[in-house]
Amino acid sequence: MSRFLRTGPRPRRAVHAVRRYVRSAPGTYLWLAVLFVTTIALHHMSPEFEEDFLRQRSTNIHELSSDPVRVLITSALWIDGGHWLPYAVLYSVFHAQAERWLGTRRWLAVVVLAHVLATYFSEGALLWAVHHGVAPHSAVNTLDVGVSYALAGVVGVLTYRIAAPWRYVYAACVLVLYGTPLLTGRTFTDLGHFTSVLVGLACYPLVRGRGAPWSPAAAARETVRRYRRP
């Protein structure tokens, strides 16, 4: 019993830590909550209805030409494929860190810029391909929903959160991760993801004055020091 009483506060501290983390990134977890609801809704749709439903909320050429503001917003509220949990992890690792560091307004600026600019750049490239016969005309109705462009933009801007020289290692890994599919697959979504990363890297003016960058080496030394403390 005494052992249980000694370890009992640990779960409570963990719960409090999780709550503090969530409250420190309200935009991230509000968005994630919306995605949870919409993902549940998708699981209750038939495959035929789901495809038509998502296409009407897709940032494809047809929808962008008719109602761009609506589809740019609604496309960011659905996950194509219906798997929410991986995004919960990715949002906690990348979006939440960026929002805590930049503040909600600057984080949201990066998200919007990456989502909008990558969408228009990739769909513009697809429109060029359609006009020149490289892609079929049916591509104007391609299903294109999801939050991956915004995520890639945040992954890019987090480069400036890391101190040199680790910053350059991180940036190189990110460029390889998003650049390889562009070179091998060369789809419009691959172009959109790579564009999003470049947009994130171009958001350097938004990170000025947000504190000293995080040093992995300093963090490791602090962890060792705490571990060795009697």
C-alpha positions as CSV (number, residue, x, y, z in Angstrom):
1,M,0.0,0.0,0.0
2,S,2.8,2.4,0.9
3,R,4.4,1.8,-2.5
4,F,1.1,2.5,-4.2
5,L,0.8,5.8,-2.3
6,R,4.3,6.8,-3.3
7,T,3.7,6.2,-7.0
8,G,0.2,7.5,-7.1
9,P,1.0,11.1,-7.7
10,R,3.0,10.3,-10.8
11,P,0.0,9.6,-13.1
12,R,-1.6,12.8,-11.8
13,R,1.5,14.8,-12.6
14,A,1.5,13.2,-16.1
15,V,-2.1,14.2,-16.6
16,H,-1.4,17.8,-15.5
17,A,1.6,17.9,-17.8
18,V,-0.5,16.8,-20.8
19,R,-3.2,19.4,-19.9
20,R,-0.6,22.1,-19.8
21,Y,0.8,21.0,-23.1
22,V,-2.6,21.1,-24.8
23,R,-3.5,24.4,-23.3
24,S,-0.2,25.9,-24.6
25,A,-1.3,25.1,-28.2
26,P,-5.0,25.8,-28.3
27,G,-5.2,26.3,-32.1
28,T,-3.5,23.0,-32.8
29,Y,-5.8,20.9,-30.5
30,L,-9.0,22.7,-31.5
31,W,-8.1,21.9,-35.1
32,L,-7.3,18.3,-34.1
33,A,-10.7,18.0,-32.3
34,V,-12.5,19.2,-35.5
35,L,-10.6,16.6,-37.5
36,F,-11.6,13.9,-35.0
37,V,-15.3,14.8,-35.5
38,T,-15.1,14.9,-39.3
39,T,-13.1,11.6,-39.4
40,I,-15.9,9.9,-37.4
41,A,-18.4,11.4,-39.8
42,L,-16.5,9.9,-42.8
43,H,-16.6,6.4,-41.2
44,H,-20.4,6.6,-41.3
45,M,-20.5,7.4,-45.0
46,S,-20.7,4.9,-47.9
47,P,-17.6,4.8,-50.1
48,E,-19.6,6.3,-53.0
49,F,-21.1,9.2,-51.0
50,E,-17.8,9.8,-49.3
51,E,-15.9,10.3,-52.5
52,D,-18.5,12.7,-53.9
53,F,-18.8,14.5,-50.5
54,L,-15.0,15.1,-50.3
55,R,-14.7,16.1,-54.0
56,Q,-17.1,19.0,-53.3
57,R,-14.8,20.1,-50.5
58,S,-11.6,19.5,-52.5
59,T,-9.1,22.1,-53.7
60,N,-9.2,20.8,-57.2
61,I,-9.1,23.1,-60.2
62,H,-12.9,23.0,-60.7
63,E,-13.8,23.9,-57.1
64,L,-11.0,26.5,-56.9
65,S,-12.3,28.3,-60.0
66,S,-15.9,28.4,-58.6
67,D,-15.6,29.0,-54.9
68,P,-11.9,29.2,-53.7
69,V,-12.4,30.6,-50.2
70,R,-14.9,27.9,-49.3
71,V,-12.8,24.9,-50.5
72,L,-9.6,26.3,-49.1
73,I,-11.2,26.3,-45.6
74,T,-13.3,23.1,-45.9
75,S,-10.4,21.1,-47.4
76,A,-8.4,21.6,-44.3
77,L,-11.1,20.1,-42.1
78,W,-11.0,16.6,-43.5
79,I,-8.5,13.8,-43.6
80,D,-8.5,11.7,-46.8
81,G,-8.2,8.1,-45.7
82,G,-9.9,8.4,-42.3
83,H,-6.9,7.7,-40.1
84,W,-6.9,10.3,-37.3
85,L,-4.4,8.9,-34.8
86,P,-1.3,9.4,-36.9
87,Y,-2.2,13.0,-37.3
88,A,-2.7,13.4,-33.6
89,V,0.9,12.4,-33.2
90,L,2.2,14.6,-36.0
91,Y,0.2,17.6,-34.7
92,S,1.6,17.1,-31.2
93,V,5.1,16.8,-32.4
94,F,5.1,19.6,-35.0
95,H,2.1,21.9,-34.9
96,A,2.0,22.1,-31.1
97,Q,5.7,22.9,-30.9
98,A,5.4,25.6,-33.6
99,E,2.4,27.2,-31.9
100,R,4.0,27.2,-28.5
101,W,7.1,28.8,-30.0
102,L,5.6,31.3,-32.4
103,G,2.3,32.0,-30.7
104,T,-1.1,31.2,-32.1
105,R,-1.3,34.1,-34.6
106,R,2.2,33.6,-36.2
107,W,1.7,29.8,-36.3
108,L,-1.7,30.3,-38.0
109,A,0.0,32.6,-40.5
110,V,2.5,29.9,-41.4
111,V,-0.4,27.3,-41.7
112,V,-2.5,29.6,-44.0
113,L,0.4,30.6,-46.2
114,A,1.6,27.0,-46.7
115,H,-1.9,25.7,-47.3
116,V,-2.9,28.4,-49.7
117,L,0.3,29.0,-51.7
118,A,1.1,25.3,-52.1
119,T,-2.5,24.6,-53.2
120,Y,-2.4,27.2,-55.9
121,F,1.1,26.4,-57.0
122,S,0.4,22.7,-57.3
123,E,-3.0,23.1,-58.9
124,G,-1.6,25.7,-61.3
125,A,1.0,23.2,-62.4
126,L,-1.7,20.6,-62.9
127,L,-3.8,23.1,-64.9
128,W,-0.7,23.7,-67.1
129,A,-0.4,20.0,-67.6
130,V,-4.1,19.6,-68.6
131,H,-3.8,22.5,-71.1
132,H,-0.7,21.0,-72.7
133,G,-2.1,17.4,-72.9
134,V,0.3,16.0,-70.3
135,A,-2.6,15.3,-67.9
136,P,-6.2,14.2,-68.7
137,H,-9.0,16.8,-68.5
138,S,-10.6,14.8,-65.8
139,A,-7.8,15.9,-63.5
140,V,-9.6,19.2,-62.9
141,N,-11.9,17.2,-60.6
142,T,-9.1,15.4,-58.7
143,L,-9.8,14.7,-55.1
144,D,-7.5,16.9,-53.0
145,V,-8.4,17.4,-49.4
146,G,-6.3,17.2,-46.2
147,V,-3.9,19.0,-43.9
148,S,-0.6,17.8,-45.2
149,Y,0.4,21.1,-46.9
150,A,0.0,23.0,-43.7
151,L,1.9,20.3,-41.8
152,A,4.8,20.5,-44.3
153,G,5.0,24.2,-43.9
154,V,5.2,24.0,-40.2
155,V,7.9,21.3,-40.5
156,G,9.8,23.7,-42.6
157,V,9.5,26.7,-40.3
158,L,10.6,24.6,-37.3
159,T,14.1,24.6,-38.9
160,Y,14.7,28.0,-37.2
161,R,13.7,26.5,-33.8
162,I,16.9,24.4,-33.8
163,A,20.3,25.9,-33.1
164,A,23.2,25.5,-35.6
165,P,24.8,23.3,-36.6
166,W,21.8,20.9,-35.9
167,R,19.6,23.2,-37.8
168,Y,21.3,22.4,-41.1
169,V,21.1,18.7,-40.5
170,Y,17.3,19.0,-39.8
171,A,16.8,21.2,-42.9
172,A,18.7,18.7,-45.1
173,C,16.6,15.8,-43.8
174,V,13.4,17.7,-44.4
175,L,14.4,18.6,-48.0
176,V,15.4,15.0,-48.7
177,L,12.2,13.7,-47.1
178,Y,9.9,15.9,-49.2
179,G,12.2,16.3,-52.3
180,T,12.7,12.6,-53.0
181,P,9.0,11.9,-53.8
182,L,8.9,14.9,-56.0
183,L,11.9,13.6,-58.0
184,T,10.6,10.0,-58.2
185,G,6.8,10.4,-58.3
186,R,6.4,13.9,-59.7
187,T,2.7,14.2,-58.8
188,F,1.0,17.5,-58.1
189,T,0.7,16.6,-54.4
190,D,4.5,15.9,-54.2
191,L,5.0,19.4,-55.7
192,G,2.6,20.8,-53.2
193,H,4.4,19.3,-50.2
194,F,7.8,20.5,-51.4
195,T,6.4,23.9,-52.0
196,S,4.9,24.0,-48.5
197,V,8.3,23.3,-47.0
198,L,9.8,26.1,-49.0
199,V,7.0,28.4,-47.8
200,G,7.8,27.4,-44.2
201,L,11.5,28.2,-44.8
202,A,10.5,31.5,-46.3
203,C,8.6,32.4,-43.1
204,Y,11.8,33.4,-41.3
205,P,10.6,37.0,-40.7
206,L,7.9,35.5,-38.5
207,V,10.3,33.8,-36.1
208,R,12.4,36.9,-35.2
209,G,12.2,37.7,-31.6
210,R,10.8,34.3,-30.5
211,G,13.7,33.5,-28.2
212,A,16.9,31.6,-28.5
213,P,16.8,28.4,-30.7
214,W,16.7,25.0,-29.0
215,S,20.0,23.2,-28.8
216,P,19.9,19.4,-28.8
217,A,23.4,19.3,-27.3
218,A,22.5,21.6,-24.4
219,A,19.3,19.6,-23.8
220,A,21.2,16.3,-23.7
221,R,23.7,17.8,-21.2
222,E,20.8,19.0,-19.0
223,T,19.2,15.6,-19.1
224,V,22.5,13.9,-18.0
225,R,22.9,16.5,-15.2
226,R,19.4,15.8,-13.9
227,Y,19.9,12.1,-14.1
228,R,23.2,12.3,-12.1
229,R,21.7,14.6,-9.5
230,P,21.4,12.7,-6.2
